Amino acid sequence: MKALVSGTLLRSLALTVALLVTGCTTTVTDPVAVPEPDTGGSQRLRAGSAQPPDSGDPRNDLGQRSPDGGYWPASVQLGENPELGPVVLDGQGFTLYRFDRDSASPSRSNCVEGCLLEWLPVLVSEKIKFANLDPARLGSVARADGTRQVTVGGWPVYRFADDRVPGQVSGQGADGLWFVVAPDGSKAAAPAR
């Protein structure tokens, strides 16, 4: 019995030390987003189609913290929606949106506090990976919390929490303020026929 308690105590102590060591690491990154072209020869992704190769971790495209405490680089790409034409998607194929209460010139995000529960800013730390988009249209803006958010045509971009599958556009027109973002930063609109 004493050996069992001693072994459990040692394993708990080892786990605690490992967690402390892991939690104390810090990654210092350059806060300026610099576009980096995708050299993988990506093609335009059709909304709802198979996703391109990616890390498999959706946190990358939402800018969530990586295991070392830093942020994954954001990934954005050109997509096609049957009703809206060319749109911008994250690396997992989820639709990105812009908010009419934000500003493009100068770039500024006004989605804070409760807004962030539904509208997830696409964040970057070092660079923006992109596929088939004009790098001159991509950038980033500092948020009040010190993170940097991807911009398209100056507009900060977000992912809608209620979009459950790639290509879904359930946030289009929400509250008359949220719209799918086109590759130039404008509101995506039905193509002329």
C-alpha positions as a LaTeX table, in Angstrom:
\begin{tabular}{lrrr}
\hline
Residue & $x$ (\AA) & $y$ (\AA) & $z$ (\AA) \\
\hline
Met1 & 0.00 & 0.00 & 0.00 \\
Lys2 & 2.85 & 2.37 & 0.91 \\
Ala3 & 4.54 & 1.65 & $-2.46$ \\
Leu4 & 1.26 & 2.40 & $-4.31$ \\
Val5 & 0.84 & 5.76 & $-2.56$ \\
Ser6 & 4.53 & 6.57 & $-3.12$ \\
Gly7 & 4.28 & 5.71 & $-6.86$ \\
Thr8 & 1.13 & 7.81 & $-7.27$ \\
Leu9 & 2.77 & 10.71 & $-5.44$ \\
Leu10 & 5.85 & 10.50 & $-7.69$ \\
Arg11 & 3.72 & 10.46 & $-10.86$ \\
Ser12 & 1.70 & 13.45 & $-9.61$ \\
Leu13 & 4.89 & 15.33 & $-8.78$ \\
Ala14 & 6.36 & 14.55 & $-12.23$ \\
Leu15 & 3.16 & 15.75 & $-13.93$ \\
Thr16 & 3.15 & 18.96 & $-11.87$ \\
Val17 & 6.78 & 19.69 & $-12.78$ \\
Ala18 & 6.07 & 19.01 & $-16.47$ \\
Leu19 & 3.06 & 21.35 & $-16.41$ \\
Leu20 & 5.03 & 24.09 & $-14.69$ \\
Val21 & 7.90 & 23.81 & $-17.15$ \\
Thr22 & 5.53 & 23.84 & $-20.14$ \\
Gly23 & 3.51 & 26.76 & $-18.78$ \\
Cys24 & 6.59 & 28.89 & $-18.21$ \\
Thr25 & 7.87 & 28.87 & $-21.77$ \\
Thr26 & 7.39 & 32.05 & $-23.73$ \\
Thr27 & 7.57 & 32.79 & $-27.41$ \\
Val28 & 8.66 & 36.26 & $-28.44$ \\
Thr29 & 7.23 & 37.18 & $-31.80$ \\
Asp30 & 7.26 & 40.14 & $-34.12$ \\
Pro31 & 3.80 & 41.74 & $-33.84$ \\
Val32 & 3.78 & 43.02 & $-37.43$ \\
Ala33 & 1.91 & 40.83 & $-39.89$ \\
Val34 & 3.86 & 40.29 & $-43.08$ \\
Pro35 & 2.05 & 38.47 & $-45.88$ \\
Glu36 & 3.77 & 35.30 & $-47.03$ \\
Pro37 & 2.58 & 33.67 & $-50.25$ \\
Asp38 & 1.42 & 30.08 & $-50.25$ \\
Thr39 & 3.86 & 28.27 & $-52.50$ \\
Gly40 & 1.89 & 25.04 & $-52.50$ \\
Gly41 & 0.04 & 25.91 & $-55.72$ \\
Ser42 & $-3.32$ & 26.10 & $-53.95$ \\
Gln43 & $-6.45$ & 26.48 & $-56.03$ \\
Arg44 & $-9.59$ & 28.45 & $-55.29$ \\
Leu45 & $-11.61$ & 26.54 & $-52.72$ \\
Arg46 & $-15.30$ & 26.11 & $-53.45$ \\
Ala47 & $-17.41$ & 26.71 & $-50.34$ \\
Gly48 & $-18.35$ & 23.41 & $-48.74$ \\
Ser49 & $-15.76$ & 21.42 & $-50.71$ \\
Ala50 & $-12.88$ & 19.39 & $-49.35$ \\
Gln51 & $-10.41$ & 21.41 & $-47.36$ \\
Pro52 & $-6.86$ & 22.01 & $-48.53$ \\
Pro53 & $-4.00$ & 20.41 & $-46.59$ \\
Asp54 & $-3.43$ & 22.26 & $-43.35$ \\
Ser55 & $-2.14$ & 21.55 & $-39.90$ \\
Gly56 & $-5.47$ & 19.98 & $-38.94$ \\
Asp57 & $-5.73$ & 22.20 & $-35.89$ \\
Pro58 & $-8.56$ & 24.74 & $-36.27$ \\
Arg59 & $-6.96$ & 26.87 & $-33.59$ \\
Asn60 & $-4.39$ & 27.95 & $-36.17$ \\
Asp61 & $-6.94$ & 29.89 & $-38.17$ \\
Leu62 & $-8.72$ & 31.35 & $-35.21$ \\
Gly63 & $-5.47$ & 32.63 & $-33.81$ \\
Gln64 & $-5.85$ & 30.74 & $-30.57$ \\
Arg65 & $-2.78$ & 30.19 & $-28.40$ \\
Ser66 & $-0.40$ & 27.44 & $-29.43$ \\
Pro67 & 1.01 & 24.99 & $-26.85$ \\
Asp68 & 4.09 & 27.19 & $-26.31$ \\
Gly69 & 1.95 & 30.21 & $-25.40$ \\
Gly70 & 2.43 & 32.07 & $-28.71$ \\
Tyr71 & $-0.09$ & 32.47 & $-31.51$ \\
Trp72 & $-0.29$ & 30.40 & $-34.65$ \\
Pro73 & $-0.01$ & 32.39 & $-37.88$ \\
Ala74 & $-3.39$ & 33.04 & $-39.50$ \\
Ser75 & $-4.21$ & 31.44 & $-42.82$ \\
Val76 & $-6.62$ & 32.97 & $-45.34$ \\
Gln77 & $-7.54$ & 31.92 & $-48.86$ \\
Leu78 & $-9.77$ & 32.71 & $-51.80$ \\
Gly79 & $-13.02$ & 30.78 & $-51.95$ \\
Glu80 & $-16.15$ & 30.73 & $-54.08$ \\
Asn81 & $-19.69$ & 30.83 & $-52.74$ \\
Pro82 & $-22.51$ & 29.93 & $-55.17$ \\
Glu83 & $-24.68$ & 32.88 & $-54.03$ \\
Leu84 & $-21.98$ & 35.45 & $-53.21$ \\
Gly85 & $-19.19$ & 34.78 & $-55.69$ \\
Pro86 & $-15.55$ & 35.18 & $-54.56$ \\
Val87 & $-15.16$ & 35.20 & $-50.76$ \\
Val88 & $-12.37$ & 34.95 & $-48.19$ \\
Leu89 & $-12.07$ & 31.77 & $-46.13$ \\
Asp90 & $-9.79$ & 30.72 & $-43.32$ \\
Gly91 & $-7.37$ & 27.81 & $-43.77$ \\
Gln92 & $-10.06$ & 25.34 & $-42.72$ \\
Gly93 & $-12.53$ & 26.63 & $-45.33$ \\
Phe94 & $-14.72$ & 28.60 & $-42.90$ \\
Thr95 & $-16.20$ & 31.86 & $-44.18$ \\
Leu96 & $-14.77$ & 35.15 & $-42.90$ \\
Tyr97 & $-16.84$ & 38.27 & $-42.20$ \\
Arg98 & $-16.46$ & 42.02 & $-41.78$ \\
Phe99 & $-18.33$ & 44.28 & $-39.35$ \\
Asp100 & $-19.86$ & 47.58 & $-40.50$ \\
Arg101 & $-19.03$ & 49.24 & $-37.16$ \\
Asp102 & $-15.32$ & 48.60 & $-37.76$ \\
Ser103 & $-13.21$ & 50.95 & $-39.84$ \\
Ala104 & $-11.01$ & 50.22 & $-42.86$ \\
Ser105 & $-9.23$ & 53.57 & $-43.04$ \\
Pro106 & $-7.69$ & 53.61 & $-40.57$ \\
Ser107 & $-8.15$ & 49.93 & $-39.75$ \\
Arg108 & $-9.91$ & 49.55 & $-36.41$ \\
Ser109 & $-11.92$ & 46.78 & $-34.71$ \\
Asn110 & $-14.94$ & 47.77 & $-32.65$ \\
Cys111 & $-16.04$ & 44.21 & $-31.82$ \\
Val112 & $-15.26$ & 43.89 & $-28.09$ \\
Glu113 & $-16.56$ & 42.15 & $-24.97$ \\
Gly114 & $-19.86$ & 40.31 & $-25.68$ \\
Cys115 & $-19.41$ & 40.69 & $-29.43$ \\
Leu116 & $-16.38$ & 38.40 & $-29.22$ \\
Leu117 & $-18.52$ & 35.50 & $-27.99$ \\
Glu118 & $-20.04$ & 35.10 & $-31.47$ \\
Trp119 & $-17.53$ & 36.81 & $-33.73$ \\
Leu120 & $-14.02$ & 35.37 & $-33.42$ \\
Pro121 & $-11.25$ & 37.70 & $-34.63$ \\
Val122 & $-8.74$ & 36.06 & $-36.96$ \\
Leu123 & $-5.46$ & 36.78 & $-35.17$ \\
Val124 & $-1.81$ & 36.68 & $-36.24$ \\
Ser125 & 1.56 & 36.95 & $-34.56$ \\
Glu126 & 4.30 & 36.83 & $-37.19$ \\
Lys127 & 2.80 & 36.44 & $-40.66$ \\
Ile128 & $-0.32$ & 35.77 & $-42.63$ \\
Lys129 & $-0.27$ & 32.68 & $-44.82$ \\
Phe130 & $-2.46$ & 33.17 & $-47.84$ \\
Ala131 & $-3.49$ & 31.43 & $-51.03$ \\
Asn132 & $-4.72$ & 33.10 & $-54.24$ \\
Leu133 & $-5.32$ & 36.50 & $-52.63$ \\
Asp134 & $-3.69$ & 39.84 & $-53.46$ \\
Pro135 & $-1.02$ & 40.35 & $-50.77$ \\
Ala136 & $-1.49$ & 44.13 & $-51.08$ \\
Arg137 & $-5.03$ & 43.66 & $-49.69$ \\
Leu138 & $-3.85$ & 41.78 & $-46.59$ \\
Gly139 & $-2.59$ & 43.31 & $-43.37$ \\
Ser140 & $-3.24$ & 43.47 & $-39.67$ \\
Val141 & $-4.41$ & 45.88 & $-37.01$ \\
Ala142 & $-3.63$ & 46.04 & $-33.29$ \\
Arg143 & $-6.53$ & 45.17 & $-31.00$ \\
Ala144 & $-7.04$ & 46.72 & $-27.56$ \\
Asp145 & $-5.86$ & 43.48 & $-25.89$ \\
Gly146 & $-2.48$ & 43.67 & $-27.66$ \\
Thr147 & $-3.19$ & 40.96 & $-30.25$ \\
Arg148 & $-3.13$ & 41.63 & $-34.00$ \\
Gln149 & $-6.10$ & 40.92 & $-36.23$ \\
Val150 & $-5.98$ & 40.06 & $-39.93$ \\
Thr151 & $-7.40$ & 42.71 & $-42.25$ \\
Val152 & $-8.62$ & 42.35 & $-45.83$ \\
Gly153 & $-8.79$ & 45.65 & $-47.69$ \\
Gly154 & $-8.27$ & 47.33 & $-44.33$ \\
Trp155 & $-11.32$ & 45.62 & $-42.75$ \\
Pro156 & $-10.67$ & 43.42 & $-39.69$ \\
Val157 & $-12.00$ & 39.90 & $-40.35$ \\
Tyr158 & $-13.84$ & 37.45 & $-38.10$ \\
Arg159 & $-15.18$ & 33.92 & $-38.09$ \\
Phe160 & $-18.82$ & 33.43 & $-36.99$ \\
Ala161 & $-19.14$ & 30.95 & $-34.10$ \\
Asp162 & $-22.47$ & 29.62 & $-35.48$ \\
Asp163 & $-20.92$ & 28.54 & $-38.79$ \\
Arg164 & $-20.49$ & 24.83 & $-38.03$ \\
Val165 & $-19.18$ & 23.55 & $-41.37$ \\
Pro166 & $-16.78$ & 25.00 & $-43.95$ \\
Gly167 & $-18.52$ & 27.23 & $-46.48$ \\
Gln168 & $-21.54$ & 27.99 & $-44.29$ \\
Val169 & $-22.61$ & 31.68 & $-44.39$ \\
Ser170 & $-25.15$ & 31.85 & $-41.56$ \\
Gly171 & $-23.69$ & 35.19 & $-40.39$ \\
Gln172 & $-24.39$ & 36.98 & $-43.70$ \\
Gly173 & $-26.44$ & 40.09 & $-42.95$ \\
Ala174 & $-26.60$ & 39.42 & $-39.19$ \\
Asp175 & $-28.03$ & 42.45 & $-37.36$ \\
Gly176 & $-27.66$ & 44.35 & $-40.65$ \\
Leu177 & $-23.97$ & 44.82 & $-39.71$ \\
Trp178 & $-22.09$ & 41.60 & $-40.52$ \\
Phe179 & $-21.24$ & 40.56 & $-44.07$ \\
Val180 & $-19.11$ & 37.95 & $-45.80$ \\
Val181 & $-15.88$ & 39.61 & $-46.89$ \\
Ala182 & $-14.88$ & 39.70 & $-50.56$ \\
Pro183 & $-11.19$ & 39.40 & $-51.60$ \\
Asp184 & $-10.84$ & 43.21 & $-51.84$ \\
Gly185 & $-12.38$ & 43.82 & $-48.38$ \\
Ser186 & $-15.79$ & 44.88 & $-49.68$ \\
Lys187 & $-19.03$ & 43.05 & $-48.85$ \\
Ala188 & $-19.41$ & 39.91 & $-50.92$ \\
Ala189 & $-22.42$ & 40.18 & $-53.22$ \\
Ala190 & $-24.23$ & 38.00 & $-55.70$ \\
Pro191 & $-22.37$ & 38.05 & $-59.02$ \\
Ala192 & $-24.02$ & 39.90 & $-61.91$ \\
Arg193 & $-25.66$ & 37.53 & $-64.36$ \\
\hline
\end{tabular}
